[in-house]
């Protein structure tokens, strides 16, 4: 043993031994615990005698990857002043690159005595080692070969949100060892499916090591979604067949070889340790007052996340941990970007949300992280938590107003045509500022949190009884419609109407300016039986049901994705504002009522206006060298059958309908004359084609 060094933080193997470094500002003593080959019998407890600032460290030669370890930290147990040190509790290394074992919900995992009159002010002396996970030393080197990030431009991006287990548990053609695993997620059958869909970017629900909440275990459920992170550097063990981080790396390499990016949904706003009555597993026992935001003197936690605690991103060492974690996943694991859960937490300073705050400034200047895709879920439960549109370049943002507005329009709500128009042009009223691109809006109709696409057209109310909370959990604001019967039905007319509305919803998402996102399974009509909160349903209810795939819907989505790829005018980075173009003096966007006239302000807001057409060209601000002569005319009709006047044609060209959601199998055909019949409750796409 020798002094070692304070950097890098974590357990680092150098070929001859391991350097251990861990942060704790308020600790009085830190002990490194080493375990036997199986990882369960403690064989050594070594005090870290060196302290450089607030980083404790030691070097031990002869240790190799596979060494299992943890920490015990001594210091004041004074919850009323924010300190919860308890050396009887074995702690994970916050920088652990691999974690083994699960939390067994024994009372010993608590730093206080369960049942004591003083609750968390009491002190528990039982050893928790038999009931908590372990940290493992790894060698993260991997043979990447010629792997390179696909670097998909924002205008070409099609995001596919998927859950590793939910995507692969029942996917046809996979071996048993691949199901629910990283290697199954990147298997040839899955890659073939994604490539045929035109997916450029897979966004994975949390894969950082997480725990199963006690209330879920007691209900015979589990933390399916994974939003209870306990290790920000370690892949979740349940997604690895052979418990090696190389499995995650191999998955990324396979995705890249198929031309697909990998984005991680990351949860740096809180940890899985819960509120003041939660377990002591890692951060709480290492330095509660540094890692968490506390109320007043410190006994209780600020809960801007709704999970019991909030990480203290304003602390420089907590910020460093998050930045180190992000860089690790880019540099060592080769991921291509991140979606930040409840991201407003990360941008909240003393005065409130600040788009120039510490974390966001750190991201913006970082030479590694500033070049990857960054996506914000732009809200949390704290004060001033809703920040849609306020994130700095180059962030993309989940646009819940798009989701709600499009659902309401196709449900038939009155007065939504103006909202539809704003959505179709990239929600410029929200995002067109500070040099942001028209791709800043993530246009989604559904995501993991809520109903699936099929359920949006099949249920008027949530059906969350399987969650065991008397249907109280999950939002009631679904803006859904059962179209006559709640849930499944054999009525052919209702099923046909549901199928068409699904096509309308997904077409609107793909035909709008912005960045489209597709929820895994929506392309095949997957249902969760109306459950809009399957966070604990690691079972067929939460998984994608590939056996009952709607092949007709799948074919339509593939066709739609191909159409979007072939027409740049549908995926521009410059906003459209009906301004004349220098090339021909024509406006870049022109709105039309069915009679061909431009709508007045009153007609935009009139509840009777159910049909709108929009003629799209290259933005007036697009440089001449990037301009295109492509023209698209879209018609959104949520009213009855009617004739629509087409825009004037240029000489020697005519309008060709290339997509009709009312007749999805219909091939392209040229329109003869100045008008075209448009079916009720449908979307049509027209392009100009040369007359032959």
C-alpha positions in Angstrom: 0.0 0.0 0.0 1.0 3.6 -0.7 -0.5 7.0 -0.6 -1.9 7.0 -4.1 -3.4 10.1 -5.7 -6.6 12.1 -5.5 -7.3 11.9 -9.2 -9.1 10.3 -10.9 -11.8 9.8 -8.4 -13.0 6.2 -8.2 -11.2 2.9 -8.4 -8.6 3.0 -11.2 -6.6 -0.1 -12.3 -3.2 0.8 -13.8 -2.0 -2.7 -14.7 -0.1 -3.2 -11.4 -2.7 -2.2 -8.8 -5.7 0.0 -8.0 -5.9 3.6 -6.9 -8.9 4.3 -4.7 -10.1 7.9 -4.3 -13.4 9.1 -2.8 -14.9 12.5 -1.9 -16.2 13.4 1.5 -16.0 16.9 2.9 -17.4 16.3 6.4 -16.1 12.8 7.1 -13.7 12.2 10.0 -12.5 8.8 8.8 -12.9 6.7 5.7 -12.3 3.0 5.5 -12.0 0.8 2.3 -13.6 -2.6 2.6 -12.3 -5.4 0.4 -14.2 -8.6 -0.2 -13.4 -12.2 -1.2 -13.6 -13.6 -4.7 -17.4 -14.1 -4.4 -17.8 -10.6 -3.2 -19.7 -11.3 0.0 -17.2 -12.0 2.8 -15.3 -8.9 4.0 -11.6 -9.8 4.2 -9.9 -6.4 4.9 -10.8 -3.0 6.2 -8.2 -0.4 5.4 -8.2 3.2 6.6 -7.5 5.8 3.9 -4.8 7.9 5.6 -4.2 10.4 2.8 -6.5 13.3 2.3 -6.0 15.9 -0.4 -8.6 18.6 0.2 -11.8 16.6 0.5 -10.7 13.6 -1.5 -9.5 10.6 0.5 -7.2 8.1 -1.3 -4.9 5.1 -1.2 -3.0 2.9 -3.7 -2.9 -0.9 -3.3 -0.6 -2.9 -5.6 -1.5 -6.4 -6.7 -5.3 -5.8 -6.9 -6.9 -6.5 -10.2 -10.2 -6.0 -12.0 -12.9 -8.0 -10.4 -11.9 -6.9 -6.9 -15.1 -6.2 -4.9 -15.1 -3.3 -2.5 -17.1 -0.7 -0.6 -16.6 2.1 1.9 -17.5 2.7 5.6 -17.4 6.4 6.6 -17.1 7.8 10.1 -18.4 11.2 11.1 -21.1 12.9 13.1 -24.6 11.3 13.1 -26.6 14.6 13.4 -29.6 14.6 11.0 -30.9 17.9 12.4 -27.7 19.5 11.0 -27.6 17.5 7.8 -25.1 14.7 8.8 -26.0 11.0 8.6 -22.6 9.2 8.9 -22.9 5.6 10.1 -19.9 3.3 9.7 -22.1 0.3 10.2 -23.4 0.8 6.7 -21.5 -0.4 3.7 -21.5 2.2 1.0 -21.2 2.0 -2.8 -18.5 4.0 -4.5 -20.3 6.8 -6.4 -17.7 6.3 -9.2 -18.1 2.5 -9.3 -17.9 1.3 -12.9 -19.6 -2.0 -12.1 -22.0 -2.9 -9.3 -23.1 -6.4 -8.2 -25.9 -7.5 -6.0 -29.3 -5.9 -5.1 -30.7 -4.1 -2.1 -32.4 -6.6 0.2 -35.0 -4.6 2.2 -33.8 -5.6 5.6 -34.0 -3.0 8.4 -30.2 -3.0 8.6 -30.0 -0.9 5.4 -31.4 2.0 7.3 -29.0 4.4 9.1 -31.6 4.7 11.9 -33.6 2.2 13.9 -36.9 1.3 12.4 -39.7 1.7 14.9 -37.8 4.1 17.2 -39.8 6.9 18.7 -37.3 9.4 17.4 -37.5 7.9 13.9 -34.5 9.0 11.8 -32.9 10.8 14.7 -32.1 7.4 16.2 -28.9 5.5 15.3 -28.8 1.9 14.0 -25.7 -0.2 14.8 -26.4 -3.3 12.6 -24.0 -4.1 9.8 -25.7 -3.6 6.4 -23.1 -5.5 4.3 -25.2 -8.6 3.8 -28.1 -6.6 2.3 -26.5 -4.1 0.0 -24.8 -4.1 -3.5 -21.0 -4.0 -3.9 -18.7 -2.0 -6.1 -16.3 -3.8 -8.5 -13.0 -2.7 -10.0 -13.1 -2.9 -13.8 -10.7 -2.5 -16.7 -12.9 -0.5 -19.1 -10.6 -1.0 -22.1 -12.4 -2.5 -25.1 -11.5 -3.3 -28.7 -13.4 -0.7 -30.5 -11.8 -1.2 -33.9 -13.0 1.4 -36.4 -16.0 2.4 -34.3 -17.0 6.1 -34.9 -20.0 8.1 -33.9 -22.6 8.3 -36.7 -22.9 12.0 -36.0 -26.5 12.3 -37.4 -27.4 15.9 -38.2 -30.4 17.3 -36.3 -32.4 17.6 -39.5 -32.0 13.9 -40.3 -32.7 12.6 -36.7 -35.5 10.2 -36.0 -35.5 9.2 -32.3 -36.8 5.9 -31.1 -37.4 5.7 -27.4 -37.0 2.1 -26.1 -36.5 0.1 -22.9 -33.9 -2.6 -23.1 -36.0 -5.2 -21.4 -39.4 -4.1 -22.9 -38.0 -4.0 -26.4 -36.4 -7.4 -26.3 -38.3 -9.6 -23.9 -40.6 -10.9 -26.6 -38.9 -9.7 -29.8 -39.1 -12.5 -32.4 -35.9 -14.3 -33.3 -33.8 -13.7 -30.2 -32.1 -16.3 -28.1 -33.1 -16.6 -24.5 -29.8 -15.1 -23.3 -30.4 -12.0 -25.4 -33.8 -11.2 -24.1 -33.8 -8.3 -21.7 -30.1 -7.7 -22.3 -27.9 -5.1 -24.0 -26.7 -7.7 -26.5 -30.4 -8.5 -27.4 -31.1 -4.8 -27.9 -28.3 -4.6 -30.6 -29.0 -8.1 -32.1 -29.4 -8.4 -35.9 -33.2 -8.8 -35.8 -33.6 -5.6 -33.7 -31.2 -3.7 -35.9 -33.0 -4.8 -39.0 -36.3 -3.6 -37.6 -34.9 -0.2 -36.7 -33.1 0.3 -40.0 -36.3 -0.5 -42.0 -38.1 2.1 -39.8 -35.5 4.7 -40.7 -34.5 5.2 -37.1 -31.3 7.2 -36.7 -31.1 7.5 -32.9 -32.1 5.0 -30.2 -32.9 6.6 -26.8 -32.7 4.1 -24.0 -34.6 4.4 -20.8 -32.2 4.6 -17.7 -29.4 2.0 -17.9 -27.4 3.4 -14.9 -27.5 1.0 -12.0 -30.7 1.4 -10.1 -32.7 -0.2 -7.3 -36.1 -1.6 -6.7 -38.1 0.6 -4.3 -39.3 -1.2 -1.2 -43.0 -0.4 -1.8 -42.7 -2.0 -5.2 -41.0 -5.1 -3.9 -43.7 -5.4 -1.2 -46.3 -5.3 -4.0 -44.5 -8.0 -6.0 -43.5 -5.4 -8.6 -40.1 -3.9 -9.6 -38.6 -0.6 -10.8 -39.2 -1.4 -14.5 -38.4 2.1 -15.9 -35.2 2.5 -13.8 -35.6 6.1 -12.6 -34.0 5.3 -9.2 -30.3 5.5 -10.0 -27.7 4.5 -7.4 -24.6 4.3 -9.6 -24.0 7.0 -12.3 -21.0 5.1 -13.9 -22.2 1.5 -13.8 -24.5 -0.2 -16.3 -27.5 -1.9 -14.7 -26.5 -5.5 -14.0 -29.9 -7.0 -14.9 -29.3 -6.0 -18.6 -26.0 -7.9 -18.8 -25.8 -11.7 -19.4 -22.2 -12.1 -18.3 -22.0 -9.2 -15.9 -19.3 -7.4 -18.0 -19.4 -3.8 -19.0 -18.1 -5.0 -22.4 -21.7 -6.0 -23.2 -22.8 -2.4 -23.1 -19.8 -1.4 -25.2 -20.5 -4.2 -27.7 -24.1 -3.0 -28.0 -23.0 0.6 -28.8 -20.4 -0.7 -31.4 -23.1 -2.7 -33.1 -25.5 0.2 -33.2 -22.8 2.4 -34.7 -22.0 -0.2 -37.3 -25.7 0.0 -38.3 -25.5 3.8 -38.5 -27.6 4.3 -35.4 -26.7 6.7 -32.5 -27.2 5.7 -28.8 -28.7 8.3 -26.4 -29.1 7.6 -22.7 -31.9 8.8 -20.5 -30.0 9.9 -17.4 -31.3 10.8 -13.9 -28.9 13.2 -12.3 -31.6 15.1 -10.4 -32.0 12.6 -7.5 -30.8 9.3 -6.3 -32.6 6.1 -5.2 -31.9 6.8 -1.5 -35.3 8.5 -1.0 -36.2 11.0 1.7 -35.1 11.2 5.4 -36.6 7.8 6.0 -34.8 6.1 3.1 -31.8 3.7 3.1 -28.2 4.5 3.5 -26.5 3.0 0.5 -24.1 5.5 -1.0 -24.3 9.3 -1.0 -26.2 9.7 2.2 -23.5 7.9 4.2 -20.6 9.4 2.3 -21.5 13.0 2.9 -25.2 13.7 3.1 -24.8 17.5 3.5 -22.7 17.8 0.3 -24.6 15.5 -2.0 -28.2 16.6 -1.3 -30.1 19.8 -1.1 -31.5 20.1 2.4 -34.2 22.2 4.0 -33.3 24.7 6.7 -30.7 23.2 9.1 -30.7 19.9 7.2 -32.9 17.1 8.6 -35.3 17.1 5.6 -34.7 17.0 1.9 -35.8 19.5 -0.8 -38.0 17.4 -3.0 -38.1 19.1 -6.4 -38.2 15.7 -8.1 -41.2 14.0 -6.3 -38.9 11.1 -5.3 -37.9 12.2 -1.8 -34.5 14.0 -2.5 -32.7 16.3 -4.9 -29.0 16.1 -5.7 -27.1 19.3 -4.8 -25.8 20.1 -8.3 -24.5 23.5 -7.0 -21.9 21.8 -4.9 -18.6 21.7 -7.0 -17.8 18.1 -6.2 -21.3 16.9 -7.1 -21.2 18.9 -10.3 -17.8 17.3 -11.0 -19.3 13.8 -10.4 -22.0 14.5 -12.9 -19.6 15.9 -15.5 -17.2 13.0 -15.0 -20.0 10.6 -15.4 -21.2 12.2 -18.7 -17.7 12.2 -20.1 -17.1 8.6 -19.1 -20.2 7.4 -21.0 -19.0 9.4 -24.1 -15.3 8.7 -24.0 -15.3 5.1 -22.6 -18.7 3.8 -23.5 -19.0 5.8 -26.8 -22.6 7.0 -26.4 -23.8 9.8 -28.6 -25.9 12.0 -26.2 -28.1 12.3 -23.2 -31.8 13.0 -22.4 -31.9 14.7 -18.9 -34.8 13.6 -16.8 -36.5 16.5 -14.9 -33.7 18.7 -16.3 -34.8 21.9 -14.6 -33.3 20.6 -11.4 -29.9 20.8 -13.0 -30.3 24.4 -14.1 -31.8 25.7 -10.8 -29.6 28.2 -8.9 -30.4 30.1 -5.7 -32.5 32.6 -7.7 -34.3 29.9 -9.7 -33.8 28.4 -13.1 -30.8 30.0 -14.9 -30.0 29.0 -18.5 -26.5 30.3 -17.8 -26.1 28.5 -14.5 -23.2 26.4 -13.4 -24.2 23.0 -14.9 -25.4 24.4 -18.2 -22.3 26.6 -18.5 -20.1 23.6 -17.7 -21.8 21.6 -20.5 -21.5 24.4 -23.0 -17.8 24.8 -22.6 -16.8 21.1 -22.3 -14.9 20.0 -25.4 -16.3 16.4 -25.1 -19.9 17.0 -24.1 -20.6 20.1 -26.2 -20.4 17.9 -29.3 -23.0 15.3 -28.4 -26.8 15.4 -28.5 -28.4 17.0 -25.5 -32.1 16.7 -24.7 -33.9 18.3 -21.8 -37.1 17.2 -20.2 -37.7 20.9 -19.4 -39.7 20.7 -16.2 -39.6 19.5 -12.6 -41.8 19.8 -9.5 -39.9 22.7 -7.9 -40.7 26.4 -8.0 -40.6 27.8 -11.6 -40.1 24.3 -12.7 -41.7 24.5 -16.2 -39.1 25.9 -18.6 -40.2 24.8 -22.1 -38.3 26.8 -24.6 -35.8 28.4 -22.2 -32.9 26.0 -22.7 -29.7 27.2 -24.4 -28.3 26.0 -27.7 -27.7 23.1 -28.6 -30.4 21.5 -26.3 -33.4 19.9 -27.8 -36.5 19.8 -25.6 -39.4 17.5 -25.0 -42.4 19.5 -26.3 -45.4 18.5 -24.2 -47.5 21.3 -25.7 -47.0 19.6 -29.1 -48.2 16.3 -27.7 -51.2 17.7 -26.0 -52.2 20.0 -28.8 -52.0 17.3 -31.5 -53.9 14.8 -29.4 -56.7 17.4 -28.7 -56.9 18.4 -32.4 -57.4 14.9 -33.6 -59.8 14.1 -30.7 -62.0 16.9 -32.2 -61.6 19.6 -29.5 -62.7 23.0 -30.8 -60.4 25.9 -31.5 -57.2 23.8 -31.9 -56.5 24.6 -35.6 -54.2 27.5 -34.6 -52.4 25.3 -32.2 -51.9 22.7 -35.0 -50.4 25.4 -37.2 -47.9 26.4 -34.6 -46.9 22.8 -34.1 -46.5 22.1 -37.8 -43.9 25.0 -38.0 -41.7 23.8 -35.2 -43.4 25.7 -32.4 -41.5 28.8 -33.4 -43.3 30.9 -30.9 -41.5 28.9 -28.2 -38.1 28.0 -29.7 -37.2 30.7 -32.3 -34.8 32.8 -30.2 -31.1 32.9 -29.3 -30.0 31.3 -32.6 -31.9 28.0 -31.9 -32.7 25.6 -34.7 -36.1 24.6 -35.9 -35.2 21.1 -34.8 -35.2 22.2 -31.1 -38.6 20.8 -30.5 -38.8 17.0 -29.8 -42.2 16.3 -31.4 -43.7 13.3 -29.7 -47.2 12.0 -29.5 -46.4 9.4 -26.8 -43.4 8.5 -24.7 -42.8 5.9 -22.0 -44.6 8.1 -19.4 -48.2 7.9 -20.5 -50.5 5.9 -22.8 -49.2 4.2 -25.9 -50.5 5.4 -29.3 -53.0 2.7 -29.6 -54.3 3.4 -26.1 -54.7 7.1 -26.9 -57.4 6.1 -29.4 -58.8 3.2 -27.3 -59.3 4.6 -23.8 -60.9 7.7 -22.5 -59.6 7.1 -19.0 -56.4 5.6 -17.6 -56.6 2.0 -16.4 -53.9 1.7 -13.8 -55.5 -0.8 -11.4 -52.6 -3.3 -12.0 -50.3 -0.8 -10.2 -52.0 -1.5 -6.9 -52.8 2.2 -6.1 -56.5 2.1 -6.7 -56.0 3.9 -10.1 -54.8 7.1 -8.3 -51.4 7.1 -9.9 -50.6 8.5 -13.3 -52.0 11.6 -14.9 -55.6 12.2 -15.7 -54.7 14.6 -18.5 -54.4 12.1 -21.3 -56.4 13.9 -24.0 -57.4 10.5 -25.3 -60.7 9.1 -26.7 -62.1 5.6 -26.9 -64.1 6.4 -30.1 -67.2 4.7 -28.8 -66.1 1.7 -26.7 -63.6 1.7 -23.8 -60.8 -0.7 -24.5 -60.7 -3.5 -27.1 -63.6 -4.1 -29.3 -64.7 -6.3 -32.2 -66.6 -3.5 -33.9 -65.0 -3.1 -37.4 -66.1 0.5 -37.8 -64.6 1.6 -34.5 -61.4 -0.4 -35.2 -61.1 1.2 -38.6 -61.6 4.7 -37.1 -59.0 4.0 -34.5 -56.5 2.8 -37.1 -57.0 5.9 -39.1 -56.6 8.2 -36.1 -53.3 6.4 -35.2 -52.1 7.2 -38.7 -53.2 10.8 -38.4 -51.4 11.3 -35.1 -48.1 9.7 -36.1 -48.2 11.5 -39.5 -48.7 14.8 -37.8 -45.6 14.2 -35.8 -43.5 13.2 -38.8 -44.7 16.0 -41.0 -44.0 18.8 -38.5 -40.9 20.8 -38.4 -38.8 19.7 -35.4 -37.3 16.4 -34.4 -39.8 13.5 -34.4 -39.7 10.8 -31.7 -41.4 7.4 -31.8 -42.1 5.3 -28.8 -41.1 1.7 -29.2 -44.1 -0.4 -30.1 -46.2 2.4 -31.4 -45.3 1.4 -34.9 -47.0 -1.9 -34.4 -50.0 -0.8 -32.4 -48.7 -2.0 -29.0 -51.1 -1.6 -26.0 -50.7 -1.4 -22.3 -54.4 -1.9 -21.8 -54.9 1.8 -20.9 -52.2 1.8 -18.2 -50.4 5.2 -18.4 -47.9 4.6 -15.6 -46.2 1.2 -16.1 -43.1 2.2 -14.1 -43.4 -1.0 -12.0 -44.7 -3.4 -14.6 -41.7 -5.5 -15.7 -44.0 -8.0 -17.3 -46.0 -8.4 -20.6 -48.1 -5.4 -19.7 -45.1 -3.2 -19.8 -43.2 -5.0 -22.6 -43.8 -4.5 -26.3 -46.1 -7.3 -27.6 -44.5 -8.2 -30.9 -46.7 -11.3 -31.4 -49.8 -9.1 -32.1 -48.0 -6.6 -34.4 -50.2 -4.5 -36.7 -48.3 -5.1 -39.9 -50.4 -2.5 -41.8 -49.5 0.2 -39.3 -45.8 -0.8 -39.5 -45.8 -0.5 -43.3 -47.4 2.9 -43.0 -44.8 4.2 -40.5 -42.0 2.9 -42.7 -43.6 4.7 -45.7 -44.0 7.9 -43.6 -40.3 7.8 -42.4 -39.1 7.3 -46.0 -41.2 10.3 -47.2 -39.7 12.5 -44.5 -36.1 11.5 -45.4 -36.8 12.2 -49.1 -38.1 15.7 -48.6 -35.7 18.2 -46.9 -38.5 20.8 -46.8 -40.1 18.7 -44.0 -36.9 18.7 -41.8 -35.4 22.1 -41.9 -33.1 23.7 -39.4 -34.4 27.3 -40.2 -37.8 28.4 -39.0 -40.6 29.3 -41.4 -42.4 32.7 -40.9 -44.3 33.2 -44.2 -41.6 35.6 -45.4 -40.7 35.9 -49.1 -37.7 34.1 -50.4 -35.1 36.0 -52.3 -34.9 33.3 -55.0 -38.5 33.6 -56.2 -40.4 36.1 -53.9 -42.7 33.3 -52.7 -43.4 32.9 -49.0 -41.7 30.0 -47.3 -45.0 28.9 -45.8 -48.5 29.7 -47.0 -51.7 28.6 -45.2 -54.8 27.8 -47.1 -58.4 27.0 -46.3 -60.2 24.4 -48.4 -61.4 27.1 -50.9 -57.7 28.1 -51.4 -58.0 31.4 -49.5 -55.6 32.4 -46.7 -57.3 32.1 -43.3 -58.0 35.3 -41.4 -57.2 35.6 -37.7 -60.9 35.0 -36.9 -60.9 31.9 -39.1 -57.8 30.5 -37.3 -59.7 30.7 -34.0 -63.1 29.7 -35.3 -64.2 26.4 -33.7 -65.7 25.5 -37.1 -62.3 25.6 -38.8 -61.5 21.9 -38.9 -59.4 21.8 -42.2 -56.2 23.6 -43.0 -53.7 23.3 -45.8 -50.1 24.4 -45.7 -47.7 24.9 -48.6 -44.0 24.5 -47.5 -40.8 25.7 -49.2 -37.2 26.1 -48.1 -37.0 28.8 -45.4 -36.4 32.3 -46.5 -33.4 32.5 -44.3 -31.7 29.4 -45.8 -28.4 30.3 -47.6 -28.7 30.0 -51.4 -26.2 27.1 -51.5 -28.5 25.0 -49.3 -31.8 26.1 -50.8 -34.1 23.6 -52.5 -36.9 23.9 -55.0 -38.8 21.2 -53.2 -42.4 22.1 -52.4 -44.8 20.2 -50.2 -48.6 20.8 -49.7 -50.1 19.2 -46.6 -53.8 19.0 -45.8 -55.1 18.2 -42.3 -58.8 17.6 -42.3 -60.6 16.8 -39.1 -63.9 17.5 -40.6 -66.2 15.9 -43.2 -65.3 14.8 -46.7 -64.7 17.9 -48.9 -63.0 19.2 -52.0 -59.8 21.1 -51.4 -58.5 23.7 -53.9 -54.8 23.0 -54.6 -52.2 25.8 -54.8 -51.4 27.1 -58.3 -48.9 25.0 -60.1 -45.7 26.1 -61.9 -45.6 25.5 -65.6 -45.2 21.9 -66.8 -45.9 20.5 -63.3 -48.9 19.1 -61.5 -49.7 18.1 -57.9 -49.2 14.4 -57.0 -50.7 12.9 -53.8 -48.0 10.8 -52.3 -49.7 10.0 -48.9 -53.2 9.7 -47.7 -54.0 8.4 -44.2 -57.5 7.5 -45.3 -56.1 5.2 -47.9 -52.6 4.1 -46.6 -52.1 1.5 -49.4 -52.9 4.0 -52.1 -49.9 4.7 -54.4 -48.9 8.1 -55.7 -51.2 9.6 -58.3 -51.3 12.8 -60.2 -54.3 15.1 -59.5 -56.2 16.3 -62.6 -57.7 19.7 -62.2 -57.5 22.4 -59.5 -59.3 20.6 -56.7 -58.9 17.2 -55.0 -61.4 15.3 -52.8 -60.0 14.9 -49.2 -61.7 12.3 -47.0 -62.9 13.1 -43.5 -60.5 12.9 -40.6 -57.4 12.4 -42.8 -53.9 13.8 -43.7 -52.8 14.2 -47.3 -49.4 15.0 -48.7 -48.9 16.5 -52.1 -45.7 17.2 -54.1 -45.1 18.9 -57.4 -44.2 16.5 -60.2 -43.3 17.1 -63.9 -46.1 16.5 -66.4 -45.2 13.6 -68.7 
